[in-house]
Amino acid sequence: MWFNEGTFYQIYPLGYCGAEPYNDFGETRHRFGKIEENIEHIRSLGVAAVLFNPLFESVSHGYDTVDFYKVDRRLGTNDEFKELVRKFHAAGIKVVLDGVFNHVGREFPPFVQVRREGENTPYRFWFNVNFGGNNNYNDGFSYENWEGHNELVRLRLENVDLQHYLMDAVRFWMDEFDIDGLRLDVSYLLPPWFFELLRRTAGEKREDFFLMGEVIHIGNFASNLSPARLDSITNYECFKGMVSAFNSDNLFEIEHSLSRLFADTPWALYKGRQLFNFLDNHDVPRVYTALKVKENIFALYTLLFTIPGIPCLYYGAEYAAEGEKGDFDRRLRPCIDALDKDKLPALEAHIGKLCAVRRQSRALACGSYAKVWLQNKSLVFKREAEGEILFPCFNIDGAPATLCAGSGEAEDLLTGERTDLSRVEVPARGSRILRKL
């Protein structure tokens, strides 16, 4: 499928476009042009798809949805977004949206009706409400929420009327905007039957519709990666392992996760399956900020693009954007105009090369994984598929290293140089992607 072949580029639209932190539900602003003017830049990187975080009408950050059928007025109109998707498609880039189905905002009209009418409205069955309790808003009832946040009202997905409403919304997004897939927010809280309902709904229109779930702890989620459910899930284990391994000069840490998840062993959890890989996103610190030795950023991105799974860049990654958590995560979600685009031009060029290599390699798209060489500061592994054999090589030491990847001759896909696999010279803080000849 198309989503296994290339790289994703994640955009948090409310932040990217510099929208107000809170919706005043007043006049419509017109900010999608800020994304449109960067389509050519995104295309030039060589990405296959953009992933938009929430862009439907909401109270604040997008995950507190008010209207599933209308884009947020802080960004623009439905017609403007439809045109934006058309232009991405014209550039050869797929478009995936963030589907928030676990919870809604308190201004979601059915919940507003519950607040007004209490037990006298059938919408009460769309939520898990206790009319014998109360809450910090003094509604005269309590209700299930997302992880203790009463501003995020949890939906009662078992309700058939609610299911029809949500699936009609998905059909609307597919028909109106011609989207290519969905990221499912907090899918670790969604029941497996809901994935199957989504798959059947999307499958009515497209067999290649991408469904990816946000999962924080991936150890027990393998059964949900199936043709009837999801295509991929977020790989938080390797996200944490990659950054931590580089910061602690201990590549054993990330290699342990890679073998545990993907090696050709009976106990590997996700062998032959595609997880969604990233180094940062809208919820975690920017990787250039988190990385202790900044010179290792090039090798770290090479690792992201060569481990099994689908690589995803968070907007600004190509500019070495920085940001710590804080201020309700707004530091992680800056306006694109606030980024220093000339900070580290070599990184943008490196990422562009990685996108091209990933797009052209079957071994990286669907190949097997095997450890070849491992020391604290150096790592070589093998990816193989359809006759192509690659050896990604890493050296995070401050001095050059000589590594062994086997025997024979290979070409470096990043530089075009040829080398002997039995004696691979890797520069300090460097990486190579070798294809066996």
C-alpha positions in Angstrom: 0.0 0.0 0.0 1.0 3.6 -0.6 1.5 4.4 3.1 4.2 1.8 3.5 6.4 3.3 0.7 7.3 6.8 1.9 7.5 9.4 4.6 4.8 11.3 6.5 5.0 15.0 7.5 2.9 15.9 10.5 1.3 19.4 10.8 -0.5 20.7 13.9 -2.6 23.2 12.0 -3.7 25.4 14.8 -0.1 26.0 15.9 1.4 26.0 12.4 -1.0 28.7 11.3 -0.6 30.8 14.4 -4.3 30.5 15.5 -5.6 31.9 18.7 -5.3 29.4 21.7 -9.1 29.7 22.3 -12.0 29.8 19.9 -14.2 32.9 20.4 -16.7 31.4 17.9 -16.8 34.7 16.1 -15.7 35.6 12.6 -14.0 33.1 10.4 -10.3 33.6 9.9 -8.5 32.5 6.7 -5.2 30.9 7.5 -5.0 27.8 5.4 -2.9 29.9 3.0 0.0 29.6 5.4 0.0 25.8 4.8 -0.7 26.2 1.0 2.4 28.5 0.5 4.6 25.7 1.9 3.3 22.8 -0.2 6.2 23.1 -2.6 8.7 23.0 0.3 7.0 19.9 1.7 6.9 18.3 -1.8 10.6 19.1 -2.2 11.5 17.1 0.9 10.0 14.1 -0.9 7.3 13.1 1.6 4.4 10.9 0.6 1.7 12.2 2.9 0.8 15.0 5.4 -0.8 14.1 8.7 -3.0 16.9 10.0 -3.7 17.0 13.7 -7.2 18.2 14.7 -8.7 20.9 12.4 -12.4 20.6 13.1 -14.3 23.2 15.1 -13.2 23.0 18.8 -13.0 25.0 22.0 -9.2 25.2 22.3 -6.5 22.7 21.1 -8.5 20.7 18.6 -9.1 17.6 20.7 -12.1 19.2 22.3 -14.3 18.9 19.2 -17.5 20.9 18.9 -18.5 20.2 15.3 -17.3 17.1 13.3 -18.6 18.6 10.0 -17.0 22.0 10.0 -13.3 23.0 10.1 -12.2 25.3 12.8 -13.1 28.9 12.0 -9.7 29.9 13.3 -8.2 28.2 10.2 -10.8 28.8 7.5 -13.8 27.2 5.8 -14.6 23.8 4.5 -14.2 25.0 0.9 -10.8 26.4 1.7 -9.7 23.1 3.3 -11.1 21.2 0.3 -9.0 23.3 -2.0 -5.9 22.8 0.2 -6.4 19.0 0.0 -6.8 19.3 -3.8 -3.5 21.1 -4.1 -1.7 18.6 -1.9 -3.0 15.8 -4.1 -1.9 17.7 -7.2 1.6 17.8 -5.7 1.5 14.0 -5.3 1.0 14.1 -1.5 -1.7 12.1 0.3 -3.7 13.7 3.2 -4.5 12.1 6.5 -6.6 13.6 9.3 -6.7 13.2 13.0 -9.9 11.4 14.1 -10.9 12.1 17.7 -13.5 9.6 18.6 -12.9 8.9 22.3 -14.0 12.3 23.6 -15.4 15.7 22.7 -15.5 19.2 24.1 -18.1 20.4 26.6 -19.6 22.7 23.8 -20.4 19.7 21.6 -24.1 20.3 20.9 -25.4 16.9 22.2 -23.5 17.4 25.4 -24.8 21.0 25.7 -28.3 19.5 25.4 -27.6 17.1 28.3 -26.4 20.0 30.4 -29.7 21.8 29.6 -32.2 19.0 29.8 -30.5 16.3 31.9 -32.3 13.0 31.8 -35.0 14.4 29.4 -32.8 14.1 26.3 -31.8 10.8 24.5 -28.4 12.4 24.0 -27.7 11.4 27.6 -26.9 7.9 26.3 -24.1 9.3 24.1 -22.1 9.8 27.3 -21.5 7.9 30.5 -23.4 10.2 32.9 -24.1 9.9 36.6 -27.1 12.1 37.5 -26.5 11.4 41.1 -23.1 13.2 41.1 -21.6 16.6 40.3 -18.4 18.0 38.8 -16.2 21.1 38.9 -18.5 22.9 36.5 -21.5 22.3 38.8 -23.6 20.7 36.1 -25.5 18.7 38.6 -24.2 15.4 37.3 -20.8 13.7 36.8 -19.5 12.0 33.7 -16.6 10.0 32.3 -13.8 12.1 30.8 -10.3 11.6 29.3 -7.8 10.9 32.0 -9.3 13.3 34.6 -9.9 16.2 32.3 -13.6 17.2 32.6 -13.2 19.6 29.6 -12.9 16.4 27.5 -16.1 14.4 27.7 -15.8 10.7 27.0 -18.1 9.3 24.4 -20.2 6.2 24.9 -19.3 4.4 21.7 -21.6 1.5 22.4 -24.6 3.8 21.5 -25.8 2.9 18.0 -27.0 6.5 17.2 -23.6 7.8 18.1 -22.0 5.2 15.9 -24.1 6.3 13.0 -23.2 10.0 13.7 -19.5 9.3 13.8 -19.5 7.0 10.7 -21.5 9.6 8.8 -18.8 12.1 9.7 -16.1 9.9 8.3 -18.1 9.4 5.1 -18.5 13.2 4.9 -14.7 13.7 5.3 -14.0 11.2 2.6 -16.6 12.6 0.2 -16.2 16.3 0.9 -12.4 16.5 1.3 -11.2 13.4 -0.4 -8.9 12.4 2.5 -6.7 9.3 2.3 -6.6 8.1 5.9 -7.1 8.8 9.6 -5.0 8.8 12.7 -7.1 7.6 15.6 -6.5 9.7 18.7 -6.0 7.7 22.0 -6.8 4.5 20.2 -5.5 2.5 23.2 -8.9 3.5 24.8 -11.0 2.5 21.7 -12.5 -1.0 21.6 -11.3 -3.4 18.8 -14.9 -3.6 17.4 -14.7 0.2 16.7 -11.6 -0.3 14.5 -13.6 -2.9 12.6 -16.5 -0.5 12.2 -14.2 2.2 10.9 -12.5 -0.2 8.5 -15.9 -1.4 7.1 -17.1 2.2 6.8 -13.9 3.4 5.0 -13.7 0.3 3.0 -17.1 1.0 1.4 -15.3 3.8 -0.5 -11.6 2.9 -0.6 -9.6 -0.2 -0.1 -6.3 1.7 0.5 -7.7 4.0 3.2 -5.0 4.3 5.9 -6.0 3.7 9.6 -3.3 4.4 12.2 -3.8 4.3 16.0 -2.1 6.4 18.7 -0.8 3.8 21.2 1.5 4.7 24.1 2.3 1.2 25.3 2.5 -1.1 22.2 3.3 -4.4 23.9 -0.2 -5.8 23.9 -1.6 -4.2 20.7 -0.4 -6.6 18.0 -3.8 -8.2 17.5 -5.2 -4.9 16.2 -2.8 -4.7 13.3 -4.8 -6.7 10.8 -6.6 -6.0 7.5 -9.9 -5.8 9.4 -8.7 -3.2 11.9 -5.6 -1.0 11.7 -2.7 -0.6 9.3 -0.2 0.8 11.9 0.2 2.2 15.4 2.5 4.8 16.9 5.9 3.4 18.0 6.5 5.1 21.3 8.9 2.4 22.5 11.4 3.1 19.7 10.8 6.9 20.0 11.9 6.8 23.6 14.6 4.2 22.9 16.2 6.1 20.0 16.6 9.4 21.9 17.6 7.8 25.2 20.2 5.5 23.5 21.8 8.5 21.8 21.8 10.5 25.0 23.3 7.8 27.2 25.8 6.5 24.6 24.2 3.1 24.9 22.9 1.8 21.5 22.2 -1.5 23.2 19.0 0.1 24.5 17.5 0.8 21.1 18.8 -2.4 19.5 17.1 -4.4 22.2 13.7 -2.8 21.3 14.4 -3.3 17.6 15.1 -7.0 18.0 12.2 -7.4 20.5 9.8 -5.9 18.1 11.0 -6.9 14.6 13.7 -9.6 14.5 13.1 -13.0 12.8 12.3 -14.8 16.1 9.1 -16.5 17.3 8.7 -14.0 20.1 9.2 -10.7 18.1 6.0 -8.8 18.6 5.6 -6.9 15.3 7.8 -8.9 12.8 6.6 -8.0 9.3 4.3 -5.3 10.5 4.5 -1.5 10.0 4.7 0.7 13.1 4.5 4.5 12.8 8.0 5.9 13.8 8.9 9.4 14.9 11.4 11.4 16.9 9.1 14.1 18.1 5.5 15.2 17.7 2.9 17.7 19.2 3.0 16.0 22.6 6.7 15.5 23.3 9.8 17.7 23.4 11.4 18.6 20.1 14.1 16.1 19.4 16.8 18.8 18.7 16.1 20.1 22.2 16.0 16.7 23.8 19.3 15.5 22.1 22.3 16.2 24.3 25.0 16.0 21.6 23.5 18.1 18.8 26.0 16.8 16.2 24.3 13.4 16.5 21.1 14.7 15.0 22.1 13.5 11.5 22.7 9.9 12.6 19.5 10.0 14.6 17.4 10.9 11.6 19.2 8.2 9.6 18.1 5.7 12.3 14.5 6.9 12.1 14.4 6.3 8.3 16.1 2.9 8.4 14.4 1.0 11.2 11.3 -1.1 10.3 8.1 1.0 9.9 6.9 4.2 8.5 8.9 7.4 9.3 7.2 10.6 10.2 8.7 14.1 10.4 7.1 16.7 12.7 6.9 20.1 10.9 10.1 22.1 11.6 12.2 18.9 12.0 14.0 19.9 8.8 14.9 23.3 10.4 16.1 21.7 13.7 13.2 23.3 15.5 13.4 23.4 19.3 10.8 23.3 22.1 10.2 22.0 25.6 6.9 21.0 27.1 5.1 23.8 28.9 2.5 26.5 28.4 -0.1 23.8 27.5 2.3 22.3 24.9 2.2 25.4 22.8 6.0 25.6 22.7 5.8 22.3 20.8 3.4 23.7 18.3 4.8 27.0 17.1 3.7 29.1 14.1 5.8 28.1 11.1 6.8 31.7 10.6 8.5 31.7 14.0 11.0 29.0 13.1 14.6 29.8 12.0 14.7 28.2 8.6 18.4 28.9 8.1 19.6 27.4 11.4 21.0 24.1 10.1 20.6 23.9 6.3 22.6 20.7 6.2 19.9 18.9 8.1 17.2 19.7 5.6 19.4 18.4 2.8 20.1 15.2 4.8 16.4 14.6 5.5 15.7 15.2 1.8 18.2 12.4 0.9 16.7 10.1 3.5 13.2 10.6 2.1 14.5 9.7 -1.4 16.4 6.6 -0.1 13.3 5.5 1.8 11.0 6.0 -1.2 13.2 4.0 -3.5 14.1 1.1 -1.3 12.0 -2.1 -0.9 14.3 -3.3 1.9 13.4 -0.2 4.0 9.7 -0.3 3.0 9.1 -4.0 3.9 12.3 -5.7 4.7 13.4 -8.0 7.5 15.5 -6.8 10.4 18.7 -8.4 11.9 21.4 -7.2 14.2 24.9 -7.3 12.6 27.2 -5.3 14.9 26.6 -3.7 18.3 28.7 -1.7 20.7 27.8 1.1 23.0 28.5 3.8 20.4 28.2 1.9 17.2 25.5 -0.2 15.5 25.0 -2.0 12.2 21.8 -3.9 11.2 20.6 -5.5 8.1 17.4 -4.9 6.2 16.5 -7.3 3.3 13.7 -7.6 0.9 13.2 -8.7 -2.8 16.9 -9.2 -3.4 18.0 -5.9 -1.9 20.3 -6.0 1.2 21.0 -2.8 3.1 23.3 -2.2 6.1 22.6 1.0 8.0 25.7 1.9 10.0 25.9 4.3 13.0 28.7 5.8 15.0 27.8 8.2 17.8 31.3 8.6 19.1 33.4 11.7 18.8 36.0 9.8 16.8 35.8 7.9 13.5 35.0 4.2 13.8 35.7 1.1 11.7 32.8 -1.4 11.7 32.3 -4.8 10.1 29.0 -5.4 8.2 30.0 -8.7 6.6 31.8 -9.4 3.3 31.7 -8.0 -0.2 31.3 -4.6 -1.7 28.6 -2.0 -1.1 27.5 1.4 -2.3 26.6 4.2 0.2 23.1 5.4 -0.7 23.8 8.8 0.9 27.1 9.6 -0.9 27.4 7.2 -3.8 30.8 6.0 -2.4 31.8 2.3 -2.6 33.2 0.5 0.4 34.3 -2.9 1.6 31.6 -4.3 4.0 34.3 -6.0 6.1 35.9 -2.6 6.9 33.3 0.2 7.0 34.7 3.6 7.9 32.0 5.7 9.6 32.9 9.3 10.6 32.5 10.7 14.0 28.8 11.3 14.9 28.0 9.8 11.5 26.0 7.3 9.6 25.9 5.4 6.3 23.3 3.4 4.4 25.1 0.7 2.5 23.5 -1.4 -0.3 25.3 -4.6 -1.0 26.4 -5.0 -4.6 
